[in-house]
Amino acid sequence: VEIGDLDWFYVYSAVVWCCVFMRTGARRVHFGEVEKPADVETRFYHASLLKRLIGEAD
């Protein structure tokens, strides 16, 4: 087995985790476990990592 460039897999995995965290965050708001945030992106806990992976980091 030859392992090539895994950047695509890291980005894919980060997007999947984003979806998981956003959905679980929405569920927590729906069931009253937490208040609805003013900015929904605050529920995207690893945004800085994903931005670095896709080259949009500050």
Gaussian input, Z-matrix of N, CA and C with variables (Angstrom, degrees):
# hf/3-21g

backbone

0 1
 N
 C     1     B1
 C     2     B2     1     A1
 N     3     B3     2     A2     1     D1
 C     4     B4     3     A3     2     D2
 C     5     B5     4     A4     3     D3
 N     6     B6     5     A5     4     D4
 C     7     B7     6     A6     5     D5
 C     8     B8     7     A7     6     D6
 N     9     B9     8     A8     7     D7
 C    10    B10     9     A9     8     D8
 C    11    B11    10    A10     9     D9
 N    12    B12    11    A11    10    D10
 C    13    B13    12    A12    11    D11
 C    14    B14    13    A13    12    D12
 N    15    B15    14    A14    13    D13
 C    16    B16    15    A15    14    D14
 C    17    B17    16    A16    15    D15
 N    18    B18    17    A17    16    D16
 C    19    B19    18    A18    17    D17
 C    20    B20    19    A19    18    D18
 N    21    B21    20    A20    19    D19
 C    22    B22    21    A21    20    D20
 C    23    B23    22    A22    21    D21
 N    24    B24    23    A23    22    D22
 C    25    B25    24    A24    23    D23
 C    26    B26    25    A25    24    D24
 N    27    B27    26    A26    25    D25
 C    28    B28    27    A27    26    D26
 C    29    B29    28    A28    27    D27
 N    30    B30    29    A29    28    D28
 C    31    B31    30    A30    29    D29
 C    32    B32    31    A31    30    D30
 N    33    B33    32    A32    31    D31
 C    34    B34    33    A33    32    D32
 C    35    B35    34    A34    33    D33
 N    36    B36    35    A35    34    D34
 C    37    B37    36    A36    35    D35
 C    38    B38    37    A37    36    D36
 N    39    B39    38    A38    37    D37
 C    40    B40    39    A39    38    D38
 C    41    B41    40    A40    39    D39
 N    42    B42    41    A41    40    D40
 C    43    B43    42    A42    41    D41
 C    44    B44    43    A43    42    D42
 N    45    B45    44    A44    43    D43
 C    46    B46    45    A45    44    D44
 C    47    B47    46    A46    45    D45
 N    48    B48    47    A47    46    D46
 C    49    B49    48    A48    47    D47
 C    50    B50    49    A49    48    D48
 N    51    B51    50    A50    49    D49
 C    52    B52    51    A51    50    D50
 C    53    B53    52    A52    51    D51
 N    54    B54    53    A53    52    D52
 C    55    B55    54    A54    53    D53
 C    56    B56    55    A55    54    D54
 N    57    B57    56    A56    55    D55
 C    58    B58    57    A57    56    D56
 C    59    B59    58    A58    57    D57
 N    60    B60    59    A59    58    D58
 C    61    B61    60    A60    59    D59
 C    62    B62    61    A61    60    D60
 N    63    B63    62    A62    61    D61
 C    64    B64    63    A63    62    D62
 C    65    B65    64    A64    63    D63
 N    66    B66    65    A65    64    D64
 C    67    B67    66    A66    65    D65
 C    68    B68    67    A67    66    D66
 N    69    B69    68    A68    67    D67
 C    70    B70    69    A69    68    D68
 C    71    B71    70    A70    69    D69
 N    72    B72    71    A71    70    D70
 C    73    B73    72    A72    71    D71
 C    74    B74    73    A73    72    D72
 N    75    B75    74    A74    73    D73
 C    76    B76    75    A75    74    D74
 C    77    B77    76    A76    75    D75
 N    78    B78    77    A77    76    D76
 C    79    B79    78    A78    77    D77
 C    80    B80    79    A79    78    D78
 N    81    B81    80    A80    79    D79
 C    82    B82    81    A81    80    D80
 C    83    B83    82    A82    81    D81
 N    84    B84    83    A83    82    D82
 C    85    B85    84    A84    83    D83
 C    86    B86    85    A85    84    D84
 N    87    B87    86    A86    85    D85
 C    88    B88    87    A87    86    D86
 C    89    B89    88    A88    87    D87
 N    90    B90    89    A89    88    D88
 C    91    B91    90    A90    89    D89
 C    92    B92    91    A91    90    D90
 N    93    B93    92    A92    91    D91
 C    94    B94    93    A93    92    D92
 C    95    B95    94    A94    93    D93
 N    96    B96    95    A95    94    D94
 C    97    B97    96    A96    95    D95
 C    98    B98    97    A97    96    D96
 N    99    B99    98    A98    97    D97
 C   100   B100    99    A99    98    D98
 C   101   B101   100   A100    99    D99
 N   102   B102   101   A101   100   D100
 C   103   B103   102   A102   101   D101
 C   104   B104   103   A103   102   D102
 N   105   B105   104   A104   103   D103
 C   106   B106   105   A105   104   D104
 C   107   B107   106   A106   105   D105
 N   108   B108   107   A107   106   D106
 C   109   B109   108   A108   107   D107
 C   110   B110   109   A109   108   D108
 N   111   B111   110   A110   109   D109
 C   112   B112   111   A111   110   D110
 C   113   B113   112   A112   111   D111
 N   114   B114   113   A113   112   D112
 C   115   B115   114   A114   113   D113
 C   116   B116   115   A115   114   D114
 N   117   B117   116   A116   115   D115
 C   118   B118   117   A117   116   D116
 C   119   B119   118   A118   117   D117
 N   120   B120   119   A119   118   D118
 C   121   B121   120   A120   119   D119
 C   122   B122   121   A121   120   D120
 N   123   B123   122   A122   121   D121
 C   124   B124   123   A123   122   D122
 C   125   B125   124   A124   123   D123
 N   126   B126   125   A125   124   D124
 C   127   B127   126   A126   125   D125
 C   128   B128   127   A127   126   D126
 N   129   B129   128   A128   127   D127
 C   130   B130   129   A129   128   D128
 C   131   B131   130   A130   129   D129
 N   132   B132   131   A131   130   D130
 C   133   B133   132   A132   131   D131
 C   134   B134   133   A133   132   D132
 N   135   B135   134   A134   133   D133
 C   136   B136   135   A135   134   D134
 C   137   B137   136   A136   135   D135
 N   138   B138   137   A137   136   D136
 C   139   B139   138   A138   137   D137
 C   140   B140   139   A139   138   D138
 N   141   B141   140   A140   139   D139
 C   142   B142   141   A141   140   D140
 C   143   B143   142   A142   141   D141
 N   144   B144   143   A143   142   D142
 C   145   B145   144   A144   143   D143
 C   146   B146   145   A145   144   D144
 N   147   B147   146   A146   145   D145
 C   148   B148   147   A147   146   D146
 C   149   B149   148   A148   147   D147
 N   150   B150   149   A149   148   D148
 C   151   B151   150   A150   149   D149
 C   152   B152   151   A151   150   D150
 N   153   B153   152   A152   151   D151
 C   154   B154   153   A153   152   D152
 C   155   B155   154   A154   153   D153
 N   156   B156   155   A155   154   D154
 C   157   B157   156   A156   155   D155
 C   158   B158   157   A157   156   D156
 N   159   B159   158   A158   157   D157
 C   160   B160   159   A159   158   D158
 C   161   B161   160   A160   159   D159
 N   162   B162   161   A161   160   D160
 C   163   B163   162   A162   161   D161
 C   164   B164   163   A163   162   D162
 N   165   B165   164   A164   163   D163
 C   166   B166   165   A165   164   D164
 C   167   B167   166   A166   165   D165
 N   168   B168   167   A167   166   D166
 C   169   B169   168   A168   167   D167
 C   170   B170   169   A169   168   D168
 N   171   B171   170   A170   169   D169
 C   172   B172   171   A171   170   D170
 C   173   B173   172   A172   171   D171

   B1=1.4535
   B2=1.5167
   B3=1.3236
   B4=1.4582
   B5=1.5247
   B6=1.3084
   B7=1.4588
   B8=1.5178
   B9=1.3036
   B10=1.4610
   B11=1.5186
   B12=1.2998
   B13=1.4558
   B14=1.5311
   B15=1.3106
   B16=1.4622
   B17=1.5246
   B18=1.3327
   B19=1.4668
   B20=1.5238
   B21=1.3374
   B22=1.4632
   B23=1.5194
   B24=1.3347
   B25=1.4603
   B26=1.5240
   B27=1.3383
   B28=1.4652
   B29=1.5251
   B30=1.3228
   B31=1.4648
   B32=1.5258
   B33=1.3165
   B34=1.4658
   B35=1.5302
   B36=1.3173
   B37=1.4658
   B38=1.5213
   B39=1.3253
   B40=1.4655
   B41=1.5261
   B42=1.3237
   B43=1.4676
   B44=1.5274
   B45=1.3135
   B46=1.4685
   B47=1.5265
   B48=1.3314
   B49=1.4609
   B50=1.5179
   B51=1.3350
   B52=1.4612
   B53=1.5232
   B54=1.3145
   B55=1.4677
   B56=1.5218
   B57=1.3087
   B58=1.4652
   B59=1.5251
   B60=1.3262
   B61=1.4632
   B62=1.5246
   B63=1.3302
   B64=1.4620
   B65=1.5294
   B66=1.3198
   B67=1.4690
   B68=1.5270
   B69=1.3328
   B70=1.4662
   B71=1.5214
   B72=1.3279
   B73=1.4675
   B74=1.5212
   B75=1.3359
   B76=1.4641
   B77=1.5266
   B78=1.3185
   B79=1.4607
   B80=1.5169
   B81=1.3322
   B82=1.4671
   B83=1.5247
   B84=1.3320
   B85=1.4662
   B86=1.5230
   B87=1.3197
   B88=1.4642
   B89=1.5273
   B90=1.3139
   B91=1.4619
   B92=1.5240
   B93=1.3322
   B94=1.4588
   B95=1.5137
   B96=1.3108
   B97=1.4654
   B98=1.5233
   B99=1.3350
   B100=1.4651
   B101=1.5236
   B102=1.3255
   B103=1.4551
   B104=1.5240
   B105=1.3210
   B106=1.4677
   B107=1.5295
   B108=1.3275
   B109=1.4615
   B110=1.5300
   B111=1.3296
   B112=1.4632
   B113=1.5249
   B114=1.3168
   B115=1.4649
   B116=1.5265
   B117=1.3272
   B118=1.4655
   B119=1.5258
   B120=1.3243
   B121=1.4635
   B122=1.5276
   B123=1.3245
   B124=1.4631
   B125=1.5275
   B126=1.3316
   B127=1.4716
   B128=1.5212
   B129=1.3247
   B130=1.4608
   B131=1.5246
   B132=1.3339
   B133=1.4617
   B134=1.5227
   B135=1.3089
   B136=1.4594
   B137=1.5325
   B138=1.3209
   B139=1.4725
   B140=1.5198
   B141=1.3213
   B142=1.4690
   B143=1.5286
   B144=1.3190
   B145=1.4614
   B146=1.5274
   B147=1.3309
   B148=1.4600
   B149=1.5255
   B150=1.3201
   B151=1.4688
   B152=1.5236
   B153=1.3113
   B154=1.4724
   B155=1.5163
   B156=1.3273
   B157=1.4619
   B158=1.5277
   B159=1.3362
   B160=1.4654
   B161=1.5222
   B162=1.3303
   B163=1.4599
   B164=1.5080
   B165=1.3273
   B166=1.4589
   B167=1.5180
   B168=1.3057
   B169=1.4679
   B170=1.5186
   B171=1.3129
   B172=1.4771
   B173=1.5005
   A1=108.09
   A2=114.87
   A3=120.44
   A4=108.44
   A5=115.66
   A6=120.40
   A7=108.36
   A8=115.49
   A9=121.18
   A10=110.82
   A11=115.10
   A12=122.81
   A13=109.61
   A14=117.05
   A15=120.67
   A16=113.55
   A17=118.20
   A18=120.09
   A19=111.78
   A20=116.92
   A21=119.98
   A22=110.89
   A23=117.02
   A24=120.46
   A25=110.97
   A26=117.03
   A27=120.52
   A28=110.67
   A29=117.17
   A30=120.74
   A31=110.07
   A32=117.47
   A33=121.54
   A34=110.49
   A35=116.89
   A36=121.09
   A37=111.17
   A38=116.92
   A39=120.55
   A40=110.93
   A41=117.39
   A42=120.69
   A43=110.47
   A44=117.37
   A45=120.61
   A46=110.03
   A47=117.38
   A48=120.37
   A49=111.10
   A50=116.85
   A51=120.32
   A52=109.79
   A53=116.49
   A54=120.96
   A55=111.33
   A56=116.79
   A57=120.98
   A58=110.71
   A59=117.29
   A60=120.56
   A61=112.03
   A62=117.75
   A63=119.85
   A64=110.36
   A65=117.72
   A66=120.50
   A67=111.71
   A68=117.16
   A69=118.21
   A70=110.38
   A71=117.12
   A72=120.28
   A73=111.16
   A74=116.84
   A75=120.91
   A76=110.53
   A77=116.48
   A78=120.31
   A79=111.67
   A80=115.71
   A81=119.74
   A82=111.10
   A83=117.52
   A84=121.11
   A85=109.51
   A86=117.27
   A87=122.15
   A88=111.99
   A89=117.39
   A90=120.65
   A91=113.32
   A92=117.38
   A93=121.07
   A94=115.32
   A95=118.13
   A96=120.84
   A97=111.44
   A98=116.75
   A99=122.51
   A100=108.22
   A101=115.87
   A102=121.10
   A103=109.78
   A104=115.61
   A105=119.91
   A106=108.51
   A107=117.83
   A108=120.07
   A109=111.08
   A110=116.17
   A111=120.59
   A112=110.20
   A113=116.21
   A114=121.73
   A115=107.69
   A116=117.07
   A117=120.34
   A118=112.57
   A119=117.80
   A120=119.63
   A121=112.56
   A122=118.19
   A123=119.66
   A124=110.86
   A125=116.91
   A126=121.06
   A127=112.11
   A128=117.13
   A129=122.80
   A130=106.62
   A131=115.17
   A132=122.08
   A133=114.20
   A134=118.81
   A135=119.95
   A136=112.18
   A137=116.16
   A138=120.99
   A139=111.56
   A140=117.30
   A141=119.61
   A142=110.99
   A143=117.58
   A144=120.72
   A145=110.90
   A146=117.32
   A147=120.14
   A148=110.90
   A149=117.12
   A150=120.12
   A151=111.21
   A152=116.63
   A153=119.61
   A154=111.25
   A155=116.89
   A156=121.02
   A157=112.42
   A158=116.78
   A159=119.08
   A160=112.52
   A161=116.73
   A162=120.45
   A163=115.45
   A164=118.29
   A165=121.47
   A166=112.55
   A167=118.16
   A168=120.89
   A169=109.93
   A170=114.72
   A171=120.24
   A172=111.73
   D1=129.99
   D2=177.35
   D3=-107.25
   D4=126.53
   D5=179.58
   D6=-94.90
   D7=124.50
   D8=179.53
   D9=-99.74
   D10=-151.77
   D11=-179.75
   D12=-69.92
   D13=122.36
   D14=-177.17
   D15=-101.75
   D16=8.57
   D17=-179.47
   D18=-56.59
   D19=-41.67
   D20=-179.93
   D21=-60.11
   D22=-37.76
   D23=-179.23
   D24=-69.72
   D25=-38.79
   D26=177.27
   D27=-62.48
   D28=-43.79
   D29=178.84
   D30=-65.59
   D31=-44.82
   D32=178.41
   D33=-58.22
   D34=-46.27
   D35=-179.86
   D36=-63.04
   D37=-40.34
   D38=178.93
   D39=-64.54
   D40=-39.20
   D41=178.44
   D42=-67.00
   D43=-40.17
   D44=177.40
   D45=-61.52
   D46=-45.39
   D47=178.75
   D48=-64.26
   D49=-35.45
   D50=176.11
   D51=-59.27
   D52=-47.18
   D53=179.37
   D54=-60.77
   D55=-42.75
   D56=179.71
   D57=-62.29
   D58=-49.40
   D59=-178.00
   D60=-67.22
   D61=-37.66
   D62=178.64
   D63=-66.57
   D64=-40.62
   D65=179.40
   D66=-69.03
   D67=-42.43
   D68=178.90
   D69=-68.03
   D70=-33.97
   D71=175.61
   D72=-65.10
   D73=-41.78
   D74=177.72
   D75=-64.14
   D76=-37.84
   D77=177.56
   D78=-63.94
   D79=-41.67
   D80=179.63
   D81=-64.03
   D82=-37.92
   D83=176.45
   D84=-66.87
   D85=-45.89
   D86=-178.45
   D87=-57.77
   D88=-41.32
   D89=-177.68
   D90=-91.90
   D91=8.63
   D92=173.56
   D93=77.49
   D94=16.01
   D95=179.24
   D96=-73.70
   D97=-31.63
   D98=177.99
   D99=-139.35
   D100=159.82
   D101=175.88
   D102=-76.23
   D103=151.89
   D104=176.57
   D105=-68.37
   D106=124.83
   D107=-178.69
   D108=-72.89
   D109=151.39
   D110=176.87
   D111=-65.12
   D112=-36.41
   D113=178.94
   D114=-120.01
   D115=112.43
   D116=-176.06
   D117=-63.60
   D118=-22.12
   D119=179.89
   D120=-68.56
   D121=-11.27
   D122=175.21
   D123=-67.63
   D124=-18.43
   D125=176.43
   D126=-82.68
   D127=-8.61
   D128=179.49
   D129=-91.71
   D130=83.56
   D131=-168.90
   D132=-65.22
   D133=-30.73
   D134=-176.68
   D135=-110.31
   D136=36.47
   D137=179.71
   D138=-60.80
   D139=-40.25
   D140=-178.50
   D141=-63.76
   D142=-37.36
   D143=177.74
   D144=-65.45
   D145=-45.70
   D146=179.69
   D147=-63.57
   D148=-41.01
   D149=178.23
   D150=-61.86
   D151=-38.31
   D152=176.05
   D153=-65.12
   D154=-41.32
   D155=-178.53
   D156=-63.92
   D157=-36.23
   D158=-178.23
   D159=-97.14
   D160=4.85
   D161=173.44
   D162=83.41
   D163=22.54
   D164=179.15
   D165=-109.82
   D166=17.47
   D167=-178.91
   D168=-70.50
   D169=149.96
   D170=178.55
   D171=-72.16

